[in-house]
Amino acid sequence: MAIEQQLDAAGSPRKGHVIFTLLAVLTLGSSAFAQDHSPHQARLGEAQNAFDAGRWDEALRLARGPADQSTELDFVAGLALARMERWSAARLAFEAGVRKAPNDSRFRVELAGIAYKQKDFRTAKDNLHRALRLNPQDPYSREFLATIYFLEGNLEAALKYWNPEDKPRLGSVAFRPSLQLKESLRSRALAFNAPQIMTGDALLATQSRLDNLGVFSNRRIDLHPAESGNYDLTLHLSERNGWGDSKVQGIVSLFCGLPYATIYPELYNLGRAAVNLTSLARWDPEKRRVSLALSLPLYGDPRLRLRLYADARNENWNLAQTFLGAGTPLTDLNMRRAAVGAEVHSIVNGRWSWSAGAELADRNFRNLSGHSSPAERPFFSGATSVAGWLGVVRTLVRVPDRRFTLDSSAEAKAGREFRDGLGPFATLRGSLRAHWFPRAKGDDFEMQAQIQAGATAGKATLDELFELGVERDNDLWLRGHAGTFDGRKGAAPLGRRFFLANWELDKNIYQNGFFTVKLGPFLDNGAVADSSGLFGSQRWLWDAGAQCKVRVLESLTIVVSYGRDLRGGRNVFYGSVLR
């Protein structure tokens, strides 16, 4: 209706009248806008000029105003206050800007600067991360964030933010102290060199290759600013030669197993070629064992490692608590087993690796006490077997900013037992492992959690069963269940299928140049089963307790644990050495 009233008799609008009205409105609006904003623009310009001239007090006086003033004036006020090192007031000014303009990354960057000046790196990083979410391509924020991580000693996180800016460029690479390892192996172990850009992937690849050589008990990689904006890189490596890093370390490593009747004769870096000879000799009358392993890099490549091994055992087992078959309890079962094998381990990059191997084994059993029913016979049949396996380890999640990693592993194994009633078998096993340092630097707190599961298809002899319990030859620890009874194996639940979850938290309680002591709680949960019904845990098992770890000479760790079976009420005290 309003439009129809503006039409003439011919039905066309009165154009002159409409245009005149629009011009009047625009002119009046512009006049009002100019009257309202000219003082603001003038004040902002004067404040900015005073700030640029270094007159901080004048800039602050001009920039301060009512709470609803523009964010630009808040920004200048905050900058002036920061220049006068009035940190609390500057923070309030920038926070006011954040509330008014939450999508303006400048305020977050300046808040980070204030926190940095006050040594509050955590708040500084939080503000920089928020700024980068608002402006992902801001080079200043990335450089600032990388610098903080660098100062905290988190080189991997620093590289994450440096690399998009093609930093840091290496000026030199050096080893401290000098190494006996051959120059060719040293060079091929490095995935970077001067004058290249040091990348996060190169860092991880180098660390994996150095570990694969097996001659370094401890390593640290440092960057130091050098001339022309470059950085000098230093690798601090503790090299094991002969017995170890030193005579003291060699003696400690050799005799650390004496409390449980074991010694570990070892020789490292033979011929300066990362050829390592490791062995174990145990004279415990219930668990005699001798093993020998030779490992070396293939084709002089640190990414490829060949391991040849031989292992012989003479063990007494007590299955009274874990074997559910009828008849006389198996309290004095004797098993003799000998095996030889070879394995190749390959580093693809810093995030995943694979291994493949084969083994020939022979075992026999004595003192069976008439356990020869069709269901029982396969577990206790002496047989020769051949098996091969393929395994993969891969990092699924890596968050260097939070010092968190999630790694996975999987292994498939297939073989055949050459004995009537046995035949082919296959095993599949996998794991997920989370590792987290809650604090920004150091290892004062350390949290680890792991989930493992596995299953075997086909017949399996006793030594091929999964075992949930603490025992030196077992890697599936349920720390409230002892793996031995009066020194004999077989006390922990056994079976062809298992699930195991472990969680632990460690806290540093003492540290010096010789050893580090950590203490913390743990919680374990698991179950094991077997389709025969002759083995298995029959229910879910829960263990809780505490453990103390003593790291000696940065080369081996003594672990003393107390675990309680929350269902059965049993207590287990256990000591071992991790090498």
N, C-alpha and C positions, 0 to 999 in steps of 0.2 A: 504493500500500500504506500509506503513512504517513497518508493522509487517512482511509482505511477504519478504522484503529485508533482515530480520534477520534470515531467514530459510536457512538450507543447502540443498544439493541436495536431501536428504532423507525426507526433510520437517520438521525437528525438530529444535528448537532454539539452538543457540550457548550459552549454559548455563554458561559457565565460563566467557564469556565476559559480560553477563548481571549482574551476581552476583558481579563481580569486579566493574562495574559502580555504582551499588547501594551502595556498601560499601564506595566508594569514596565520593559519594554525602552526605551520612549520616555523615561521618567523618568530612567533611568540614562544614556541617551545625551545628554539635555539637560544633565544635571549635568556630564558629561565635557566637553561642548562649551563650557559656560559656564566651567568651570575652565580650559579651554585658551585661550579667546578673551578673557576678561575682562581679563587683564593687557595684552593687545595693544590692545584698545579703549581702555583707560585711558591707555596710553602714547601712542596716536595722538591722543586728545583733548587730553592735556596738551601734546604737541608742537604741535598745531594752535593751541591757545590761546596758547602762547608765541610762535608765529610771528605770529599776528594782533596781539599786543601789541608786536611789533617787537623781541622778545628773540631775535635770530637764533642766538646761541651756544647758548642753552638749548634752542631748538627743534631745532638740529642734534644736540645731545647726546641728546635724547630720541628723535629719529627714527632715529638710527644703531643698527644691530643686526646680527644674523646675515645671511648672504647670502640665506637663504630667507625673510626677513621679507616682509611684505605690500608690494604696489606702492604703497599709500597712504603708508606710511612712507618709501619711496624718494622719492616725489614731494615730500613735505614737506622731506626732507633736501636734495634738489636745489634747492628754492626757497630754503631758508635759505642754502645755499652761494652761490647766485646773488646773493642780497641782499648777501652779504659780498664779492662780486666774486671769489670763488675759482672761476674759470671751469672750469678743468680738472677739479677735484673735482666740481663741479656737473654737468658733462657726463657723468662716470662714473656718477653717481647716476641721471641720467635714462636713460642707456643701459642700466643694470641694469633699470629699469622697462620699457624697450622689449622687452628679452629675455623678461621675465616676462609682459608684457601687450602683445603686438605689435599688438593691435587697439585700444589706447587711444591716441587721437590727442593727448591732452594732453602726453605725453612728447615727441612730435615737435615740437609747437609750442614747448615750452620749449627744446628743443635748437636750434631756429631762432633763438630769442631770444638764446641764448649766442653762436651764430655771428654774429648781427647785431652784437652788442656788440663782437666781435673783428674786425669789418669783413670777415668771410668771407661775402659775400653769396651766393656760389654754394652753400655748404653750407646756409645759411639757406633759400634757395629750394627746395633739394632736400627738406629736412625739411617745409617747408610744403606742398609738392605731395603728399608722402606723407600728411600729416595730412588734406588735403582729400580724398584718396582714401578715407580711413577715415571722414571726417565731411564730406561734400560741402556741407552747409548751414551750416558754421561761419562766421559773419560775421567773427569776429576773424581767423581765418586768411586769409580773402580780403582783408580790409583790410590786414593785415600784408604779404601778398604784393604787393598793388598798390603799397604804399608803397615797397617795395624796387625794383620795376621803375621807378617814378617817379623815384627817386633815381638810377637808372642811365641815365635819359634815354630809356627805352623806353615811350613814352606809349601806344602801341597795346596792349602787354601790360598796362600798369597799368589801362587802361580795361576790359579783359577781366574783371578781378577786382573793379573798382569798381562796374561797371554793375549786377550783381545786387543791390547794396545801394543802388541809386538815387543813386550818386555818380559823378563830382563834379558839383555844380551850379555853373553859370557865374554869376559876379557881373558880369563885363563881357567884351567882346570888342573888341580894338583891333589896328590895323595899325601896324607899325614898320618902316621910316619911313612917313610918310604917302604915299599913292599918288595918281598922276594918273589912274588908271583910273576910269571913271564909277562913281558911287555905285551905280547900278542893277545894273551887272555885278558889282561887289564884293559886294553883298548877296545876289544870286542864286547866287554862287559858294559861299557858305557854307551848309552843311547843318545848322548849329546857331546858336544865339544865346542870349543871356542872357534870362531866368533858366532856360533849359532844362538838362536833364542832358546832359552831353557823352558821346556813345556812340562805340563803336569804328566802327560803320557810318557814322556822320556824319563821323568823322575821315577815313575812306577816301574817301567821296564828295567831301568838300571838296578833298582832295589831287588827286583825278582831275579835278575841274572846274577847279582852278587850272592844272593842267598843260594842259588842253584849250584854255585861253585863249591859250597860246603866248607870253605876255609876261613870264613869270617865269623867270629863269635859275637861281634858287636859292630854296629856301623852308625855313622851320623853324617849327614850331608849339610854343609853350611854355605851360605852366600854372604859375601861381603861387598859393599859398594866400593867401586874403583873409579878411576878417572874416566872422563868423557861419558858419564852415565852408565858405564858398563858395570858388571859384577864379576868378582873372582869367586870361583867355586872350589871348596875344599872337601874332600872325602876323608873322614876320620874312620879308619878301619882297623879293627883288632884282628890281626892275621895269625892263624894257627899254623905253626911250622913244627914238624916233628911231633912232640907230645902235646903242644898247645901254644898259647900265647907266651907262656913263661914256664919255668920249671915248677913254680908253685902251682900255677893253674894246671899243669900236666899231672902233678902228684894228686891234687884234689880230684881231678877228673878220673884218674885211674882207680883210686881207692874209695870213691864216694859211696860205692855199694857194699862196703865191708859189713855194715850192720845187718845186711841180709845175704851174706856169704857170696858176694859177687864182685868181680873186678871188671874194668872196661879198658883193656889195652887198645890204644889208638895211635895212629900216625897220620899226620896231615901234610898236604902240599908236597908230596914226594916228587923230587925232580923239578920243583918249582912249577909243576904242571897241574895243580889242583887234583892230584891223585891221592885219594884218602883210603886208608885201611882201618876199619873199625871192627871191634870184636867184643864178645861178652863171654865170661867164664863164670858159671855158678856151680858151687859144690854143695848146696843145700841138699841133704840126703833125700828129701821128699820131692825136690824139683830140680834135678840136675839138668844143666843146659850149657851148650857151647855153640856159639854162632860167630861167623866171620863174613865180612862184606867188603868188597872192593868197588870203589866208584871213581869215575873219571869223566871229563868232558869228551864228547864225541866230536871228531874232526876239529879239535881245538876250538869248539864253539861253546861259550858259556851257556847258551840257551838249551843245549842238548846234553843230557847226562846219562851215562850207562852205569847201572848197578848190578853186580854179580854177587850172589850170596849163597851161603850154605848154613844149615841150622840142624842141630841134633838135640833131642830131648829124651830124658828118662824120668817120667813123672809118676807119682803115686796119687790116686784119686780116691776121695771118699764121697760117694753119691748117696749116702743114707738119707740126706735131707732133700735131695732134688730129683732122684730117679723114682718114678712112681710105679715101677713094675712089681709083679708079685715075686715071691721067693726071698731068698736070703739077701739082706741089704749088701750093696756093693761098697764096703768100707775099705778095701785094700786092692782096688783095681790098679794095675800097672799098665802104662802106655809108653811105648817107645816109638819115636817118630824121627825120621830124617828127611830133609828136603834140600833141594838145590833149585835156584831160579835166577832169572835175569829180568831186569826192568829198565825201560827207557823213560825218562822224564823230560818233557819239552816245554819251554816257556814260549808261548805265542806272543804275548805282550804283558803289560803290567796288570791286566785284569783277568786273564785266564791262561790255563795251562792244561796239558793232558799227559797221561802216562799209560804205558802198555807193558805187559809182562807175561811171563809163563813160568810154571813151577812143576817139578817132578817130585813127588813125595811118596814115602812108604811108611806105614805104621803097623804095629801089632799090639795085641792086648793079652794080658795074662791075669789070672786070679778072677775068672768070671763067675765062679761058683754056680755053674749050671744055667746061667741066663742065656738060653738059646732058642726061645720061642720065635716064630716067624716075625713078630712085630719088634722084638728086642734085638734080634741078630744083626740087622744092618748097622746099628750104632756101635757095635763092638767087634766088627769084622776086620781082621787084618787085611790090608789091601794096598795096592800101588795105584796112584792117581796121577793124572796129568790135567792141568788147568791153565787157562789163559784169561787175562782180564784187560779191560780198557776203562780208564777213569778220566774224569774231567773235573777241574776246579775252576769256578768262575765267580767273579764279583758281580753281584746283582745290583747293589746300591752302594754308592760311595759319596758321602757328604762331608768333604774335608772341613767345611765351615763349622760343622757340629761335631767333628771327629768321630763320625759314625760310619761303620761299614757293615754290609750284609753279604756274606759269601755263601756260595752253594757248592756242593760236590755230588757227584754221582759215579757209581762204579758198577759195571756189569762183568760178571765172572761166569765162565762155563767150563766144564771139565767132565771127566769120566773116571769112575772107580773101576778098576779091573779086578772084579771079584763077583762071583755068582750072587745074585740077590741085591746087587748094588746098581751099577750102570751109570748113565749120564746124570749130571746135576747142573743147576744154574742158580746163581745168586745175584740179586739186585739190591743195591744199598745206596742211600742218599742222605744228605744232611743240609741243614741251614744253620749258619752261625752268625750271630750279631755281636759286634764289638763296639763299645762306646766309652769314651773318656768324657765325663760330664763337664769337667773344667776346661777352660780355654787353653791352658798350657800345663805341661807336666803330666805325671801319672799318679797324682795323689789319690784320685778315685778311678777305679776301672771296673766296668761292668761287662760281663759276658753271658750270653745265652745261646743254647744250641739245641736243635731238634734233630734226631736221627731216627731212621727207620730202615728195616731191611727184611728180606725174605729169601728162603732157599726152596727151590723146587726140585723134587727128586730125592733119592736116598742120600743120607749124610752120615759120616762117622762122627764119633764123639768130639774129635778135635775140630770139626767143621761147624759145630753148633755155636750160636751166639750166646754170650754169657753176660748177665747184668750184675756187676759187683766190682769191688776194688781188688785188683790182682795185678801183679807186675806185667804179666804177659797179655793183659786184656786192655782194650781201649774203650770199653763201654762201661763207664763207672757209674754205679749206683752206690753212693758213698755211705749209706747206712747198711749195706749188705757186704759181708766179707766174702771174698772169693775162695778162701781156704778154711779148712777145719783141721786144727792141730797140724798145720803146715801143709796139708794135702789139698789139692784142687778139688773142685766140684761142689763147694758149699753154696755158690750163688746160682740163681735160677738159670736154666738152659733151655734152648729151643731153636726152631728153624725160622721163627718170625719174631720180630721185636719192635718196640717203640721206646725211645728214651728222650727225655727232655731234661736239660741241666741249666741252672741259673746260679750265678755267683757274683758277688761284689767284693772288691779288694780295696783296702785303705792303707796307705803308707803310714806306719807308726814309728819307723826309725830308718835312718839312712846315713851311711858314711862312704868313704872311698872303697871299702872292702866288701860290704854287703848291704842289702836292702831288705827290710822286714815288712811284710804286708799281712793284714788280718782282715777277715770278713766272713759273712754268712754264705750259705748255699742252700739250694732247694733242688731236689731231684725227683723225677716222676717217671715211671716206666712199667712195661709189662712185656713178658716173653711167653710164647706159646709154641706148641708143636702138634701137628695133626695126629700123631700117633697116640696122644694122651699120656705118654710115658714121661714127658718133660713139660715144663712150663711153670709160670708163677701162679696160675690159677686165679689171679686177681691183679688189680692195679696196685703198684707199690709206690709209697711216698717216703722219702728220706729228707731230713733236714739236719743242719749242723753248722759248724764253723771250721775254717781252715787257716793255717798260718803258712805263708810262703816266704822262704829266705833265699834271696838271690845272691849267689856268691861269685865274686870276681866277674860279674856280667857274663858268665858262661854256663852255669847250671843253677837249677832251682830245687831246693829241698822243700817238700810239701808235707806238712803234718796236719791231719784232719781228724775231726771227731764228727761222726755221723750217727743219727738215731733213726732206726726203722719205726716210722710213726704208726704202722699197723701192728708189727710184731713186738715192739718194745725193746728190741735188741740195740746195743751200742757197739760202735766200731771205732777203734783208734787205729790210724794207719799212717805210715810214713813211707815216702818214696822220693826218688830223685828224678826230675825232669831234665833231659839233656838235649 
